[in-house]
Amino acid sequence: MTARRLRASLKGWGGVGAMAVACALAVIFALLLPLNGSGGDDSTGIGGRGVAEGTQAKAEECTDPQDRSLAPSGDESGDTIAAIKKRGYLSVGVDQNSYRWGYRNPNRGGSDLEGFDIDLAHRIAREILGDENAIRFHAIPTNQRIPAIQSGQVDMVVRTMTINCERLGQVAFSAPYFKTGQQVLAPRTSPIKGYDKTLAHQRICTATGSTAHDKLDADKKADKLVPSADISTTVPNQLDCLVRLQLGEVDAVVTDGALAASQAAQDPTVVLKGDTFTTEYYGVAMKLGAHDLVRRVNQVLVDYRKSGWRASYDKWLSATLGEGSLSADPPAAKYK
């Protein structure tokens, strides 16, 4: 619509009404413009569908982000999967320092990564490429997970990554494959009892870019966290917080309860304090616009929940999480 036609259509509405209509049209045009960029239906190129979806995900009211992934499909005819098949291997961002999630076991020969997330990555490679070892792992720190996807360094990240509304504007997620929540980790002898007033005057460590840090920062600003709690210590990798705790440089760590339980299993001098105080879901993160890959991974997860998930959980996590854990069963999948 040209400016002249717009003015004509607004004639007689009055200044306030005209302004309201013009603003509404401007918003609509802003949301639609990226859809006209280059890149094709499933492109993740600049100006392509990925950018448009990222903009719209932020603009929409976001609730239950774990239920906003695409419906599963076994179709492998899309451009993203075709490129992976042509290359011959899956490129996956993982952790190499999270005990029982993604780590190198010093008690085993070789340098292969193992853990709950690693099992899932191997399953995805097997389903898409017919070979669970057709995979290249890239160890990436917590604060580099999203940049690694956006830059194309990896096809996906399988690294205890929480699905949330802000991230939905930056990357695409599968349906959830694990349920957990934030929890406090502190020395056994600490007076800290949980996420409460006992954190007063305590130094708390979180990983940069983690949902734990975002939660503490938001609660601090909203006066929901005791004012004297010091949340200034952040690290690139979540495991670095455990090291800081062991060195006495901080008094507590806040992270996902599932990760905290694994860290407590590594170091018996630290324990979980109090209950989880959030509910979060891990998903496989992929590039915006990679619809074929997202749908295919969701189909892998459908099958994995039926056969594979339980065996992996029992092998790696059941001993540290204990009976009655909210993580003891795979979360149900819902799709937008």
N, C-alpha and C positions, 0 to 999 in steps of 0.2 A: 504494500500500500504506500503510495507516495505521500509526501508531507501535505500537498495541496488537497488530495482526497481526504486525508485524515482531518484537516481543518474543516473541510466542508461537512464531513459526517458529524463533527462535534458542534456545528453551528446551532445556536439556540439552546444548548444545554446549560449555559452559564459557566462561570469560571471554575467553580469547585467541581461540578460534575465533569467538565471537560478534563480537568486535571486528573481526576480519578480514572477515567476511561483511558487516557493517554498512558498513565502509569501501568495500568493493567496490561495494555497492549505491549508496552515496552518489556514487561516481564515475560510475556508469552513469546515475543520475538527472541529474547535473550536465551530462553530455554530451547527454542527450535533451531537457532542458527547452527549450533555444533553438529546437528544431524545432517546438515548439508555438506559437511566437510568430506575430504577424501578418505578412503580407507575401505570402502565396501561394507557389506553387511556385518562381517565379524571382525573388522579391522580394529587393531589397537593403535593405529598410527595417530599422530597429532592431528586433531580436528575431526577424527573419526568417531564412531559410535561410542567408544570407550570414554571419550571426553564428555560427550553428551550425557551418558548414563551417570558419570561421576557428578556432574553438575546437578542433575535431577535428584540423585540420591540424597544430596545435601538439602535440596529445596523441599523435598517431601517430609512430612512428619514421619519420623522413624520410631517405630516401636517393635519389640521382639526381633531384633536384627538377625537372630539365628534362624528365623523362619522366612528369610527373603531370598534364598537362593533359587536357581532355576531347577525345573523338574528334571529328573534323571533321564538319560537316554543312552542307548548303546551305539548310536550313530557315530561313525568315525570319519565322515566325509568332509568335515569342516577344515578350513585352512590351518588352524592352529595345530590340530592333531596331524594333519598331513605333513606339516613342517617337522614335527617331532619324529614321525615315522621315517621321513627322508633322511634326517640326521642320524637316526638309529639309536638314540638314547634319550632318556628323560633327565633334565637338569633340575635338581631339587635343592633348595636352601634348607639347611637343618642346623641343629645345635650339635656340638661335639663335646660339651662339658656338662650336660644335664644328666645326672645319674638315673639310669633306667628309662630315659626318654630318648636321648641321642648322645652317646658317649663312646669312648674307646675303653674297653675293659682291659686294665693292665694285667689281669690274671689269665688272659687268653693270648695265644700267639697271634701274630699279625696285627694289622692296624684297622681292621674293618670296624665301622660304626655299628652299634646295636642299640636296641631300646624300642619302646612302644611306638614312637613316631617313625623310627626307621623301618619297623615292620610294615607300617601302613604305606610308606613310600615304595617299598619293594612290591607290595601288592598292586599298587597303581601301575608300576612299570610292567608287571607281569600281565595285567589285564589289557593294557594298551599296546605293548610291544611284544608280548608273548615270552618275555624273559625278565624275571625279577631282578636280574643283575644288569639289565640294560639301563643303567642309571649312573649319573655322576653327581656326587654330593658336593655341595659348597657350604662350608661352615661359615655362618654369618652371625654377627652379634645381634642382640635384641633390637637395637636402634637402627639396624640396616635392613630389616626384613622387607619393609615396603619399598625403599629405594632399589633393592635387588630385583624385585618384581617389575617395577616401573621401567627400569633401565634395560630389561631383557636379559640380565645376567643369569636368571633362573626362570624356568617355566612355572614353578610353583614353590611355595614355602610350606613345609610340614614341620612346624617348630613351635608347639604349644602356643599358637597364636589365637588370641581371643577375637571373636567376631563382635564388632560394635558399630554403632551408627557412623561415627567419624571415619572409620576405616573403610566402610562401604563406599565412601566417596573417593577412595584412593585405589582400592583393589577389589577384585571379585572374590567371593568366598563360596566354598562348597557348603552343603548342609553340615551341621555339627557332627563331630565324631567323638567328642568328650565333653563332660560337664564337670565344672569345678567352681571355686569361689576364692576370693582373696582371704588371706589368713596371716596372722602374725607369727613369726619365728624368732625365738629369743633363747638365751642361755637358760638352762634348767634352774639355776640359782637366781634368775632375774625376778624382781618384784612385779614385772609386767604380767598381767592376767589375760590380756586380749586387746581387741580394738576398742579401748575405753579410756577412762580418765587415768589409768595407770601408765599411759604413754606420756604423761606430763614430764617435761624436761628430759625426755629420752630422744636420742639421735636415731632416726629411722632411715634405712637405706632402701632405695628402689632402683630399678633399671630405667634409664632414659627411654621414653617412647612406650613404656609399658602401661597397661591399664591400672596397675597398682599405683604408679606415680600419678596418673591422671585422677584417680579416686582420692588420693590423699591431698592433692593440690586443690581439687574442687571442694572437698570437705573443710579444708583449712580456710578457704575463702568464705565459705558459708557458715563458719563457726560450728561445724559439726565434729571437728576434731579439736581436742584440747589445745588451746592456743600456744602453750609452751613447748609442744612437740616440735622437734627440729627435723624437717623433711628435706633439708638442703643437699644431702648426700645422694647423688645419682651416679650410676656406672653404666658403661656400654652393655655389659653382659650381666645377666641376672646372677650368675654364680659368683661374680665379683663381690656381691653383697655378703655372701657367706664368708668369703675371705676377710672382708672388712670386719665382720662380726667376730671372727676368730682372732683377729689382731687387736680387738678391743677399740677399734676406731668408730664403731657404731654400737648401739644398744639393742637394736631389733631390725628385722627385715620384714617387709611386707611383699608378698608375692602370692601367686596362685597356690592354694592349699595342696594340690597334687605335686607341684614342684617342691614346695616346702617340706612335704613328707619325705620326698626322696633325699633332700638335703639333710634332714634329721637322721635318715638312715645312714648317711655318709659320716655324720659327726654326732655321736651319742651325747655330746655335751649340750646340744641344742634341742629344743622341742617346740612343737606347735602350741601356741597360747590362745585359748579361747576358740570359738567356732568361726566358720567362714562368715563373712559379713557382706558378701555379694554373691550373685549367681552368674557364672560366665560359661561360655561355650567355645571350644576350640574348633576351628575350621581350617581346611586347606585353602591357602590364599593363592590367587592367580591374577593375571593381568585383566584389567577392565576390557570388556569387549571380547574376551576369549570364551564365547558362549559354548562352543562345541566342547572345549576342554572341561569347562565347569559341569556341563551336563553329563559328560562321560565319567568324570570323577564321582559325581553323585550316584551314578549307576554302580560304580565300583563299591561305594560305601553301602549301598543297598545290599549287595552281596556279602560284603565284609561283616556287616552287623549279624548276618545269619551264620556265617562261617569264617572264623578268623579273629574277630574282635575279642571274643571271650578268652581264647587261648593266649592271645598276646597280653591281655590284661592280667590274667592269672600268672603268667610268666614274669612280668616286669613290675606290676604295680600293686597287686592285691596284698602282698606282704607288708608294704609300707603304708598303704591307705587304711588297712584294717577293715573289719566287718562293719556293715551299716553305713559305709561311705556313700555320699551322694553321687560319687563317680563310678559306683560298682556296676552300672548297666549303661549300655550305649544310649545316648539321648535319642528320642523320637525325632524323625525328620518331617518337617513341614516345608512347603514350597510356596512361593508367591504366585 
